[in-house]
């Protein structure tokens, strides 16, 4: 089954989709949208085109596990994207994924505009990787 991970942002939303065997990330992209409604519509289109069957939305938690205002926005987005796509949606703790994505890109010499345009897709890939690892460990 193809699983789509989503790193929701104010201007850019990162997307990563697994291969059908749920082993690795098979596709990544970033959609540019400035409203949750436009982002949800773009996510729905990618999900349809790529055959995603489950959506995993990153939920930003504070380091102590509490949720702040950004988590509330992501919860609302997850509900919206679920309604828009009619696919099951799960939330996934995404603590540190953006920080780790910046580190990965920096370690690989990706800088400036290219980094700004790819960091959200890398963060979505990290969300997907964590989610897939958990699924494999439960199997």
C-alpha positions in Angstrom: 0.0 0.0 0.0 1.3 3.5 -0.8 1.5 5.8 2.2 1.7 9.6 1.9 3.5 11.6 4.5 2.7 15.3 4.7 4.8 18.1 6.4 2.2 20.9 6.4 3.5 24.5 6.3 2.3 28.0 5.9 3.6 28.5 2.4 5.1 25.1 1.4 3.9 21.6 2.2 6.2 18.7 1.8 5.0 15.4 0.5 6.7 12.0 0.5 5.0 8.8 -0.8 6.2 5.2 -0.1 6.7 2.5 -2.7 3.8 -0.1 -2.7 5.9 -2.4 -0.5 6.2 0.3 2.2 10.0 -0.1 2.2 11.1 3.3 1.1 10.2 6.7 -0.2 9.3 6.5 -3.8 8.3 10.1 -4.6 8.7 13.5 -3.0 7.5 16.9 -3.9 6.6 20.3 -2.4 3.3 22.1 -3.0 3.1 25.8 -2.7 -0.1 27.0 -1.2 -0.8 29.8 1.2 -4.1 28.6 2.7 -5.0 25.2 4.2 -7.8 24.8 1.7 -5.4 25.2 -1.3 -2.8 22.9 0.3 -5.5 20.3 1.0 -6.6 20.4 -2.6 -3.0 20.1 -3.9 -2.4 17.2 -1.5 -5.6 15.5 -2.7 -4.5 15.9 -6.3 -1.1 14.3 -5.6 -2.7 11.5 -3.6 -5.0 10.7 -6.5 -2.3 10.9 -9.1 0.2 8.7 -7.1 -2.4 6.3 -5.7 -1.8 7.0 -2.0 -4.1 5.0 0.3 -3.2 6.3 3.7 -2.2 9.9 4.7 0.2 10.6 7.6 0.3 14.3 8.7 3.2 15.4 10.8 2.1 16.7 14.2 4.6 19.2 15.7 5.0 18.6 19.4 7.2 20.5 21.8 10.2 18.7 23.1 8.4 18.0 26.4 5.5 16.3 24.4 3.0 19.1 24.8 1.2 20.7 21.9 1.3 24.3 20.9 -0.6 26.5 18.4 1.2 24.9 15.4 -0.1 21.5 16.5 -3.7 22.7 16.5 -3.2 24.0 12.9 -1.9 20.6 11.8 -4.7 18.8 13.5 -7.2 21.0 11.6 -5.3 20.5 8.4 -5.4 16.7 8.9 -9.1 16.8 9.3 -9.5 19.0 6.2 -7.3 16.8 4.1 -9.2 13.7 5.3 -12.5 15.3 4.2 -11.0 16.4 0.9 -9.4 13.1 0.0 -11.8 10.7 1.8 -8.7 8.7 2.8 -7.7 7.6 6.3 -5.4 10.1 8.1 -3.1 9.5 10.9 -1.0 12.0 12.9 2.7 11.4 13.5 4.9 13.1 16.0 7.3 15.1 13.8 9.6 16.5 16.5 12.9 17.6 15.1 12.1 16.6 11.5 12.7 20.0 10.0 15.9 20.5 12.1 17.1 17.1 10.9 16.1 17.9 7.3 18.2 21.2 7.4 21.1 19.2 8.8 20.9 16.6 6.1 20.8 19.2 3.4 23.6 21.2 4.9 25.8 18.0 5.3 25.2 17.4 1.6 26.1 21.0 0.5 22.6 22.1 -0.4 22.3 25.8 0.3 20.2 28.9 -0.4 17.1 28.7 -2.6 17.5 25.0 -3.4 17.5 24.2 0.3 14.5 26.3 1.0 12.6 24.5 -1.8 13.5 21.0 -0.7 13.6 21.1 3.1 9.9 20.4 3.4 10.1 17.3 1.1 13.0 16.0 3.2 11.1 16.6 6.4 8.1 14.7 4.9 10.5 11.8 4.0 11.7 11.7 7.6 8.1 11.6 8.8 7.4 8.8 6.3 10.5 6.9 7.4 9.6 7.0 11.1 6.0 5.9 10.3 7.1 3.0 8.1 9.7 1.9 10.7 6.9 1.7 13.3 4.6 -0.3 10.9 7.4 -2.8 10.2 8.2 -3.2 13.9 4.5 -4.0 14.6 4.4 -6.6 11.9 
